[in-house]
Amino acid sequence: MRSRVYLLLLCMSVLCMSLAAQEKIKLFKGNVPGETAALPPELIDTTGNKVGGETVQRMSNVSEPMITIYRPVEELACGTAMIVCPGGGYNILAYDLEGTEICEWLNDLGITAVLLKYRVPRREGLEKHTAPLQDAQRAMSYVRSNYQRLNINPERIGVMGFSAGAHLAAMLSNSFETRTYPVVDKFDNVSTRPDFCLLVYPAYLSGDTVGTLAPDVKVTKHTPPTMMIQAENDGKLIDSSLSYFYALKEAGVSASMHIYPDGGHGYGMRDTKATVNEWPDRAEYWFRTLGLIE
C-alpha cells in the first residue's frame, strides 16, 4: 500500500514539474499586426488520419499568436534554445505531432524548447507566410531579449520546422535584416537571426524549375548553418530540400542533408516503420558537432 501511495505521489510530483516547466506568452500585447477581421473560435480537430497509430491535433483559426516555453530539468539544461514551428500548409498546425512531441524530445537533450503557435489559416490578400513570419520574428526577439530569465545563451537560439513550418523557419533564417512588423517594445531591439536551423521535410522552397529557389527565399552567406531531413518518396517536395541545399552550398553556408529511401511526409517523430524515423539521432549528432549540447 505504501509503495502505491509513494508511486502516486511521485507521478503527481513529476506531472507538476512538467506543468510548471511550461510558460505561455502572448507575442503581441493589444492589437496583432495586420489583423482586421475576427476569426471563428480556435479549434483543435483530432478526427483526421492517424500517424504512427495515433491521432494528430490539428489546430486552426489561430488569431492570437503565442509561444509556449518548455524548460528542461536544471540538471540537463545546456543553455541552448530552439523555436519549434509545426507544419500544416499554413492552414492548420499539427500541434502535437510537430510541436509538443518535438519540444519534449528537445527537453530530453537539455534544450529549452519554444513552441510557436503562429497565425493560420492564410490571410486573404497576403502571402502565405506574411503573418506567420511576423509571429516568428517576434518570437525570436522575445526569446533573445529574455535570455537571462530563460537561462540560455543569446547566441545559441535556433529554429526548426516541419513542412510549411520548415518553410517558415527558412524564411526566418533569411529575412532577419528587415523586421516585418512595427516595433512593439524593447524586445524588438535585438536581432531576429537564428543561430542554426533544422528543416524536416520542408515545403515551398523550390522554384518553377528544378534546382532553383522560390523567389521569396533569399539565401546569403549570413544564412545560419542548416540541417535538412528528407525522404526520397516525398513526391515533389524533395525538390524543396535539394534546391535549398544547393543554394546554401553556393552561398558558402554550412549545410547538412540526410535523404532516406522511405518515409513520405508528415511523420514527425513517430514510429511509422520507415527508415526516416531515425532522423532524431542524426539531428542530435549535428547539435553536438555545433557545440549546442553536451
N, C-alpha and C positions, 0 to 999 in steps of 0.2 A: 504493500500500500504506500509506504513511504517513498519507494523508488518511483511509483507512478506520479505521486504529488511532485516530487523533485523534477521529474521529466516534464510535467506540465508547466511548472514554474520556469524551467529552463527555456522551453519553447516560447512562453509568453515573453520572457526577457529578450530572446533573440528577435521576436517579432517587434517588440517595442524599439529595440535598437535599430531595426531596419526602417521602421516608420520614422523614427527621429532623424535618420540619415537623409531623408528626403525633404527638400525645401522648394516650394512652388513660388515663382516670382513672375508677376506681370511685367512684360517687357516695356510697355508704354503706359505711363500714367495719364489718364484723361483720354483724349482723342487718339485713335490709332491712325497713322499716316494714310491718307487717301481713302479712308472708309467713309462712305456717304449713305449707303443703304444697309438696313438691318437684314441679317440672315435669319433663317429659321433656327430654332434651338440646336445647340451642338448635339450630335448624335453618334453613338457607337453601335455598329452593327456587327454581329457575330454569326450571321446566317449564311455567309459565303462559303466558298470552297475551303477545305481544311489544308493545312500544310504540316507535314510530318505527323499526321493523325490528330492534330489539334486545331481548334478554331482560331481565327485571326480577328482581333479587334480592329475594325475599320472605322476610323473616326472621320466625321465630315462636319461641314458647317462651322469651321473654326474662324471666329471673327476676333477673338481676344488672344493674341499670341502670348505664349508663356514659355518659361523654362522650368524644368524640374531638376534640381541638383541632387545627384546621388553621390554620397561620400563613401569612400572605402573605410574599413576599420582603421584606426590610427596606426596599428602595428604594420599594416601593409602600405599605407599611403606613401606615394613616391614623389608627389609634387607635380605630377603631370595631369592635365585635364583634357577632355575630349567632348566636343559638341556633337551630338548624335542627331542626324536628320533622317527620319523614316521616309519611305517612299510611298507611292500611291498615285502616280500620274499627275500630280498637282491637283488632284480631285478629292482624294481621301488621304489619310495617314494610316499605314499599317502599324498601329501604335504599339502593340506588344511584340509582334514578330520582328520588327525592325527598329524597336525603341526600347521598351523596358527590359526585354530579354538581353539586349546588347549592353545596356547600362549595368546590369548585374554581372555580366562577363567582365566588363572593364573594371568594375569594383574589385573583382577577384584578382585582377592584376595589379591592384593598388592605384588605379587611375580614377580620378574624380570625373564622373560622367554627368553631362549636362544634356538632358533630353529636350530638344526643341519642338514645341508644338506650334508650327507655323500655319499661316492662314491658307485654308483651302475651302471651297474649290477655287479654280481660276477666276480672277475678276474680269468681268466683261470690259473689253476695250483696252486691256493691258496685256503685256507679255506674260506668259505662263508663270514666270518666276519673279515678276516685279515685286509683289507684296511679300512673298517668302524671302527674297533677298534682303529686303528691309529688316525683316524679323531676324534673319541670320546675322546681319551686321550688328544689329542692336544686341543680340545675344553675346557675340564676341566682345563687344565693347563693355558690356556689363561684367562678364567673367574676368576679363583682363583688368578692369578697373578695381575689381574686388579681390584681387589675387591674395592679398594678405589675410582677409577674412576667410577666404576659402582654403588657405594654406597651400597654395600652388605657386609654381614658378611662372611668371607672366611671359616667359619666352619658351614655354613648353605647353602651349594650348593648341590642340589640333581640332580638325573637323573630319567627320566621316558620314557617309550616307549610303543609301540603297536606292537603286533605280532613279526615280525623279529626285529623291533626297540626295543621291550621289551627284546628280547634275547641279543641285543647289550648292553642295559642298564645293564642287569645281568652280561655280560662279563666285562663291565667296573667296576662293583661292586666287581669283584673277580679277576681282573688282574692288580691291581694297584702297585704291588711290582716290576714289570718289565715294563719299557717303551718299546713299540713295534716299535719304530722308532728312528733314530739317533737324539740326542738333536739338536734343531734348534737354540734356543736363550735363554735368561734369563728366559723367561716364562716357560721353561721346568724344572725349578729348584724347583717346588712345587709338592705336592702330587696330583695324579690323582684319589684318592679315593673319591667317592661321600659320602656325609654325610647321605643321605637317598635315597630310591629308590622306585618308583611306577611302577608296571608292569601291563599292561592291555592286556588281552588275549595273554600272551607270547607264543612264539613258540620255538621249537628246544632245550628245556631244559631237556627233559626226555631221558633216555637211552633205550636200546633194551628190557629191561624187566620192568614190572610195578613197580613203586616206586624207580627206580634208576635214577641217573642223567646222562646226556650226559657226556662223558669223558673229554670234554674240559671245563666243568664248575667246578671250584674248590672252593666250599664254605668252609669258615673258620669262626672262631669266630670273625674275623675282618670284615666280610661282613657287610655292613651297614643295619640298620633297613629297612625292606621291607614290602610293602603292595602289594597284588595281587588282580586283578579283573578278574572274570572268569564266563562265562555262562556254565551251565551244558550240554547244547546241542551244544557244540563247537567241536563235533567229538572227535578225539583222542587228540586234543590239551589240553583237560582238564588234561591229564596225565602230561603235561609240568608243569602246575601250581602245581598240587599235589606233584609231585616229588621234585620240588624246595622248596615248603613249608616244606615238611618233612626234607629235607637237612638243611634248615635254623634252624628248631627246634632242630635237632640233634646237630648242632654246637652251640646252645645257643644264636642264633641271634633273636632279637625281630622281630616277623613276624605276619602279619595280612592278612587274605584272605577272600574275600566275593564271595560266589558262588551263582549265580542266576539261577532259573529254565529255563529261556529262554533268548535269545539274540543273540545266534550264534556267529559270528565272524565279525570283521571289521566294527563295528558300530560307533567308535569314540565317540563323544559327541552328536551325532544327535539323534533325536527322532524317533526311529524305532518301537514304541509302544510295547516295551519289558520291562520286569521288570529290566533288567540290566541298563536301561537308567538312573537310579537314582544313579549310581556309583559316580558321582562327589560330591554328598553330603557326601558320606562315606569318600571320599578322603579328603574333606575339614575338616571333623571332625578329621581325622587322623593327618592332618597338625597341627591342634590346640593342640592335645594331645602331639605332639612333640615340641610345643612352636615355630613353624615356622611362624605362622601368629597370629595376634591378634584377 
